[in-house]
């Protein structure tokens, strides 16, 4: 598998995902340079997990592209300053937080 360098944020996230899935990939290329990821895959050195829209742009028809079923999802959050927000920001937060639990930061 083509993977980011050990110890980097991206690699740590991937290792956490692999751990949850009970998977231990065999790295064939460990590098942070994205062009090297593309070259590693097109040269047949390994497979790569990357965002689908980026994969489509980076590889086009030069590689077989598959999606996970069910899709992998990553929770995200919204952070903003502790001060009154403008109307647009309040509307965005209200829409984004629809039916989502609100968690106050730990102090």
Secondary structure as GFF3:
##gff-version 3
##sequence-region A 1 107
A	DSSP	beta_strand	2	3	.	.	.	ID=ss1
A	DSSP	alpha_helix	9	21	.	.	.	ID=ss2
A	DSSP	beta_strand	29	30	.	.	.	ID=ss3
A	DSSP	alpha_helix	34	42	.	.	.	ID=ss4
A	DSSP	alpha_helix	52	59	.	.	.	ID=ss5
A	DSSP	alpha_helix	87	96	.	.	.	ID=ss6
###
